[in-house]
Amino acid sequence: MDFKRNIEKYVELILKVGLNIQKGDGIFVLVNEHSIGMVREVTKQAYKMGAKDVVYDFSDDEMTLARYAYGDESIFKEMPKFKIDYIEAAYKNNYHRLAIVADNPELLKNADAKKVSEWNKTRAIASKPIMKYTMENHVKWCVAAHPTPAWAKSVFPELPEEQALTKLWEKVFDATRVSMDDPVAAWKEHDAALKKHQNFLNEMAFEKLLYKGPGTDLEVYLTEGHRWVGGSGKSTRGDVFMANIPTEEVFSMPHAFKVNGTLKATKPLAARGRIINDFHFTFKDGKVIDFDAKEGKDVLQSLLDSDEGARRLGEVALVADDSPISNTGVLFKNTLFDENASCHFAIGNAYSENIKGGAEFSDEDKKKIGMNNSIIHVDFMVGGPELSVIGVKKDGTQVQILKNGNWAI
């Protein structure tokens, strides 16, 4: 593997397909100590493509742990407004968001749980004014990943650290099509394939979806006038971009008040520096009324307690079980990859692009149509080889969408 060349191709893909950088664009990059080398390549290529500026939001695992270990409890209850103002000013001045995810899935396993929970809620509430810029596509945005030693050992515990890291990079390059000769061309072809599923689902205009699988028996109504979206999206300025690299999903908007039944996760979820495993929900009239988890139940509880909308669904996404990521046979313990190996839902906020005019809706408008509103948006995986998804039209006509986990359309 020519690692240096693959990094160059990966960055080119992120900038050309993910952010679709145009002359005069600014980039706001989330970076940590693990991804700094790759972000240097991002900076170099971005300026060559005509970016006006590249700025950074830096974090460090050891610094994060020190903050939780020694920081006074008061600092976790308030986020300085200038931090939010800075990010919002960047978005208003044509800066677009690039998040390079370089995580340790269990970084906060031994951190003070009360401080972690308090800070996550504080940050989510304070970030609501800037969350809309990505959730409503006012800016172009892209999330991509950078393997770390801790993440690699979590995925491949049987291997020495260096071998585990090399193997995880190989899987990431495969999943993102970077290992192909021309990743940019491959992504354009992939985008066209996702659009075919998107267009079919939009033509069908299903009223509701029926999910059945091990531990799952769920009825999910979709909002009136919902739109399915797959692959590339458009910013409110009309610029095309790819929010996730990789992506294999076609997603839409569930009705926040019309979901009933049981739903079992099929993969662990890495959230808030912890792992949530073997968990399930019971929904009534759209709301989670019961839940359990064999591991990380307290983290799941804190997510659900974020606000009223955190107990309701904001996204429904369809992914074939034979997707390239699923076929790697790897449990990535990273939502960006695992959600694209499996059908999934998200608790929390809905995406405005999933309904016409959504970016202009007031909170009251959203409530009337069943568009969920929350300070969080957390994906969890429910797909697998035994999952069936049936679409039901208003006249009662049923169409098998997924059978044995794969597309039936």
PEGIHU-V433042 format. One record per pair of residues at least 4 apart in sequence whose C-alpha atoms are under 7 Angstrom apart, sorted by sequence separation. I is the first residue (numbers start at 0). GAP is how many residues later the second one is. D is the distance in Angstrom with one decimal. If there is no record, write none. Layout:
i = (I/I)
gap = (GAP/GAP)
d = (D/D)
This chain:
i = (1/2/3/4/5/6/7/8/9/10/11/12/13/14/15/20/30/31/34/35/36/37/38/39/40/41/42/43/44/45/46/59/60/61/62/63/64/65/66/70/80/81/82/83/84/85/86/87/88/89/90/111/112/113/114/115/116/117/118/119/120/121/122/123/126/127/130/131/132/133/146/147/148/149/150/151/152/158/159/160/161/162/163/164/165/166/167/168/169/170/171/172/173/181/182/183/184/185/186/187/188/189/190/191/193/194/195/196/197/198/199/200/211/212/221/233/234/269/270/282/283/292/295/296/297/298/299/300/301/305/321/322/323/333/334/335/336/337/338/356/360/361/362/363/364/365/366/382/391/392/401/402/12/13/14/15/30/45/46/89/90/132/133/146/158/172/173/177/210/211/233/234/269/282/283/291/304/320/321/331/332/338/352/360/365/391/392/401/402/14/132/172/176/210/211/233/268/269/281/282/303/331/351/365/391/400/401/133/210/232/233/267/268/280/281/302/303/330/351/390/391/400/152/155/209/210/231/232/267/268/281/389/390/399/400/209/231/232/267/280/281/389/390/208/209/231/267/280/389/390/42/152/208/230/279/280/388/389/148/151/207/208/279/388/389/151/207/264/278/279/388/206/207/264/278/387/388/206/263/264/277/278/324/325/387/148/151/230/263/276/277/324/386/387/147/262/263/275/276/277/386/387/146/262/276/322/385/386/229/261/262/275/276/384/385/229/261/275/320/384/146/228/229/260/261/274/275/318/320/349/383/146/227/228/260/273/318/319/349/382/227/228/259/260/287/318/348/349/227/258/259/275/286/287/318/347/348/25/30/201/226/258/259/286/317/347/348/22/23/24/25/26/27/28/29/30/31/32/201/225/258/259/285/316/317/347/348/22/23/24/25/26/27/28/29/30/31/32/200/225/257/258/316/347/348/21/22/23/25/26/27/28/29/30/31/256/257/315/316/347/348/21/256/315/347/10/20/197/222/255/256/314/315/346/347/10/197/221/222/314/345/346/197/221/222/312/313/345/346/220/221/312/313/345/219/220/312/313/344/345/194/311/312/313/314/343/344/193/194/310/311/313/343/344/193/220/309/310/343/219/220/309/342/343/75/219/308/341/342/343/190/218/219/308/341/342/76/190/218/338/341/68/72/75/76/87/217/218/338/341/67/75/78/83/95/96/97/98/99/100/101/217/67/77/78/95/96/97/98/99/100/101/216/217/76/95/96/97/98/99/100/101/102/216/217/75/99/101/103/104/215/216/67/78/103/214/215/90/102/214/215/214/197/193/255/255/255/313/253/312/253/311/252/253/252/253/320/251/252/269/308/320/250/251/268/269/308/309/320/250/251/267/269/308/250/268/309/27/34/249/250/306/25/26/27/28/29/33/248/249/24/25/26/27/28/29/30/175/248/249/24/25/26/27/28/29/175/248/26/174/247/320/321/319/320/319/319/245/248/247/246/139/138/137/252/136/137/136/141/142/143/139/141/142/143/252/140/141/142/251/34/268/256/33/255/266/254/255/264/265/254/255/264/265/264/265/263/18/18/18/17/228/227/226/225/226/225/224/223/222/222/174/174/108/104/107/108/106/107/16/105/9/104/105/8/104/105/12/104/12/5/212/212/211/212/154/211/154/210/211/154/210/209/210/208/209/208/209/208/207/208/207/116/120/205/206/205/206/205/206/204/205/135/134/135/134/135/19/19/18/17/18/135/16/17/16/17/17/104/127/124/123/123)
gap = (4/4/4/4/4/4/4/4/4/4/4/4/4/4/4/4/4/4/4/4/4/4/4/4/4/4/4/4/4/4/4/4/4/4/4/4/4/4/4/4/4/4/4/4/4/4/4/4/4/4/4/4/4/4/4/4/4/4/4/4/4/4/4/4/4/4/4/4/4/4/4/4/4/4/4/4/4/4/4/4/4/4/4/4/4/4/4/4/4/4/4/4/4/4/4/4/4/4/4/4/4/4/4/4/4/4/4/4/4/4/4/4/4/4/4/4/4/4/4/4/4/4/4/4/4/4/4/4/4/4/4/4/4/4/4/4/4/4/4/4/4/4/4/4/4/4/4/4/4/4/4/4/5/5/5/5/5/5/5/5/5/5/5/5/5/5/5/5/5/5/5/5/5/5/5/5/5/5/5/5/5/5/5/5/5/5/5/5/5/6/6/6/6/6/6/6/6/6/6/6/6/6/6/6/6/6/6/7/7/7/7/7/7/7/7/7/7/7/7/7/7/7/8/8/8/8/8/8/8/8/8/8/8/8/8/9/9/9/9/9/9/9/9/10/10/10/10/10/10/10/11/11/11/11/11/11/11/11/12/12/12/12/12/12/12/13/13/13/13/13/13/14/14/14/14/14/14/15/15/15/15/15/15/15/15/16/16/16/16/16/16/16/16/16/17/17/17/17/17/17/17/17/18/18/18/18/18/18/19/19/19/19/19/19/19/20/20/20/20/20/21/21/21/21/21/21/21/21/21/21/21/22/22/22/22/22/22/22/22/22/23/23/23/23/23/23/23/23/24/24/24/24/24/24/24/24/24/25/25/25/25/25/25/25/25/25/25/26/26/26/26/26/26/26/26/26/26/26/26/26/26/26/26/26/26/26/26/27/27/27/27/27/27/27/27/27/27/27/27/27/27/27/27/27/27/28/28/28/28/28/28/28/28/28/28/28/28/28/28/28/28/29/29/29/29/30/30/30/30/30/30/30/30/30/30/31/31/31/31/31/31/31/32/32/32/32/32/32/32/33/33/33/33/33/34/34/34/34/34/34/35/35/35/35/35/35/35/36/36/36/36/36/36/36/37/37/37/37/37/38/38/38/38/38/39/39/39/39/39/39/40/40/40/40/40/40/41/41/41/41/41/42/42/42/42/42/42/42/42/42/43/43/43/43/43/43/43/43/43/43/43/43/44/44/44/44/44/44/44/44/44/44/44/44/45/45/45/45/45/45/45/45/45/45/45/46/46/46/46/46/46/46/47/47/47/47/47/48/48/48/48/49/52/56/56/57/58/58/59/59/60/60/61/61/62/62/62/63/63/63/63/63/64/64/64/64/64/64/64/65/65/65/65/65/66/66/66/67/67/67/67/67/68/68/68/68/68/68/68/68/69/69/69/69/69/69/69/69/69/69/70/70/70/70/70/70/70/70/71/71/71/84/84/85/85/86/87/91/91/92/93/95/96/97/97/98/98/99/100/100/100/101/101/101/101/101/102/102/102/102/111/111/113/114/114/114/115/115/115/115/116/116/116/116/117/117/118/121/122/123/124/125/126/127/128/128/129/130/145/146/147/149/150/164/165/165/165/166/166/167/167/168/168/168/169/169/169/170/170/171/172/173/174/175/175/176/176/177/177/177/178/178/179/179/180/180/181/181/182/183/183/184/185/185/185/185/186/186/187/187/188/188/215/216/216/217/217/220/221/222/223/223/223/224/224/225/225/227/228/247/250/251/252)
d = (6.2/6.2/6.4/6.3/5.9/6.1/6.1/6.1/6.3/6.2/5.9/5.4/4.5/5.0/4.4/6.4/6.0/6.3/6.2/6.2/6.8/6.3/6.1/6.3/6.1/5.8/6.3/6.4/6.2/6.5/4.8/6.1/6.3/6.1/6.2/6.6/6.1/5.9/4.9/6.9/6.2/6.0/6.6/6.1/6.0/6.4/6.4/6.2/6.2/6.7/4.9/6.3/6.1/6.0/6.0/6.1/6.3/6.1/5.9/6.0/6.2/6.1/5.9/6.4/5.9/6.7/6.1/5.3/5.7/6.3/6.4/6.0/6.2/6.2/6.4/5.9/4.7/6.1/6.0/6.1/6.3/6.1/6.1/6.2/6.3/6.3/6.1/6.1/6.2/6.0/6.1/6.0/6.2/6.3/6.1/6.5/6.5/6.2/5.9/6.4/6.5/6.4/6.2/6.6/6.3/6.0/6.3/6.2/6.2/6.1/6.3/6.5/5.3/6.7/6.6/5.4/5.2/5.7/6.3/5.2/6.6/4.9/6.5/6.1/6.2/6.3/6.3/6.1/6.3/5.9/6.0/6.1/6.6/6.0/5.4/6.8/6.5/6.6/6.8/6.9/5.4/6.3/6.3/6.3/6.6/6.0/5.9/6.1/5.8/5.2/5.1/6.5/6.7/6.4/5.7/6.0/6.4/5.4/7.0/5.3/6.4/4.8/6.1/6.6/5.4/4.8/5.5/5.2/6.7/4.7/5.2/6.5/4.6/4.5/6.5/6.4/6.7/6.2/5.9/6.3/6.8/6.2/6.3/6.1/4.7/5.7/6.5/4.6/5.9/5.8/5.9/5.5/5.5/5.7/6.7/4.4/5.7/6.3/5.6/5.8/5.0/6.0/4.3/6.7/4.6/6.0/5.1/6.6/5.0/5.6/6.1/6.6/5.0/6.3/5.8/6.8/5.2/6.7/5.3/5.6/6.5/5.2/6.0/5.7/5.9/6.5/6.4/5.6/5.6/6.4/5.1/6.5/5.1/6.2/5.7/4.8/5.5/6.2/4.5/5.8/6.2/5.6/6.3/6.0/6.4/4.6/6.6/4.4/4.5/6.4/6.5/5.9/5.1/6.5/5.6/6.9/6.4/5.4/6.2/5.3/5.4/6.3/5.7/5.6/6.9/5.0/4.0/6.6/5.5/6.7/4.9/6.0/5.5/5.7/4.0/5.4/6.7/5.8/6.3/5.8/5.4/6.5/6.7/4.4/4.8/5.7/5.9/6.8/4.2/6.1/5.5/5.0/6.5/6.0/6.8/5.6/6.4/6.9/6.0/6.9/5.3/6.3/6.9/5.3/5.0/6.0/4.7/4.8/6.0/5.8/6.4/5.3/6.6/4.8/5.8/4.1/4.5/4.4/6.5/4.5/6.6/5.4/6.4/5.7/6.3/6.0/6.7/6.5/5.9/6.3/5.4/6.3/6.4/5.4/5.3/7.0/6.8/6.7/5.3/6.5/5.4/6.4/4.8/6.7/5.2/5.3/5.4/6.4/4.6/6.2/4.8/7.0/5.5/6.5/4.7/6.6/4.7/5.7/6.7/6.1/5.9/6.4/5.9/5.0/4.7/6.6/4.6/6.7/6.2/4.9/5.4/6.4/6.1/6.2/5.9/6.1/5.3/6.9/5.9/6.7/5.5/6.3/5.8/5.7/6.7/5.1/6.6/4.3/5.2/5.6/4.8/4.8/5.1/4.7/4.9/5.0/4.6/5.5/6.6/6.1/5.0/4.1/5.3/7.0/6.0/6.5/5.4/4.8/5.8/6.3/5.7/6.1/6.2/6.4/5.3/5.0/4.8/6.3/6.0/5.1/5.2/6.8/4.0/4.6/4.5/6.9/7.0/5.5/6.2/5.3/6.9/5.3/6.8/5.8/6.6/5.8/5.7/5.9/5.8/4.9/6.1/5.5/5.7/4.3/4.8/7.0/5.6/5.0/6.6/5.9/4.9/5.7/5.5/4.0/6.4/5.4/4.4/5.1/5.6/6.0/5.8/5.5/5.7/5.0/5.9/6.6/5.7/5.3/6.7/6.4/6.0/4.0/5.5/6.6/5.7/5.5/5.7/6.9/4.3/6.4/6.2/4.4/6.0/5.2/6.3/4.7/5.4/5.9/5.6/6.5/5.1/5.7/6.8/7.0/6.6/4.3/6.3/6.5/5.3/6.9/4.6/6.9/6.8/6.0/6.3/5.8/5.9/6.3/5.8/6.5/6.4/4.6/6.7/6.6/5.5/6.6/5.8/6.3/6.1/6.1/6.0/4.5/6.4/6.1/6.4/5.2/4.6/5.1/4.8/5.1/4.5/4.8/5.7/5.5/5.8/5.8/6.4/6.0/6.3/5.3/5.8/5.8/6.6/5.2/6.3/7.0/6.4/6.0/5.3/6.2/5.2/6.5/6.6/6.5/4.9/6.9/4.4/6.7/6.4/6.4/5.4/5.3/6.2/6.9/5.7/5.8/6.9/5.4/6.5/6.8/6.2/7.0/6.2/6.0/5.1/6.1/6.9/5.9/6.1/6.0/6.1/5.8/6.7/5.4/6.6/6.1/5.5/5.9/6.2/5.5/6.4/6.8/6.8/4.7/4.0/6.9/6.5/6.0/6.4/5.6/6.2/6.6/5.9/4.9/5.7/6.1/6.3/6.4/6.0/5.4/5.9/4.0/4.8/4.9/4.8/4.8/5.9/6.3/5.6/6.8/6.1/6.0/6.0/6.1/5.9/5.9/5.1/4.9/6.9/6.6/6.1/5.0/6.6/6.0/5.4/4.5/5.9/6.9/6.1/5.2/5.7/5.9/5.9/5.5/6.6/4.7/5.1/5.9/6.3/6.1/6.4/6.1/4.2/5.0/5.3/5.8/5.5/5.4/6.4/5.5/6.2/6.3/6.1/6.4/4.8/5.7/4.7/5.9/6.7/5.8/6.2/5.3/5.4/4.9/4.6/6.4/6.3/5.9/6.0/6.0/5.5/6.8/6.2/4.6/5.7/5.3/4.8/6.1/6.9/6.4/6.1/6.3/5.5/6.4/5.7/4.5/5.5/5.0/6.2/6.7/4.8/5.8/5.4/4.7/6.4/6.1/6.6/6.7/6.9/5.7/6.6/5.6/4.6/5.8/6.4/6.7/5.2/6.0/5.8/6.6/6.9/4.8/5.5/6.8/6.6/5.1/5.6/6.5/4.6/6.1/6.1/5.4/6.5/6.2/5.8/5.8/5.4/5.1/4.5/5.6/6.8/6.9/6.3/5.3/5.1/6.5/6.5/6.8/5.6/5.3/5.3/6.6/5.3/6.3/4.3/6.1/6.2/6.9/6.8/6.1/6.0/5.5/6.6)
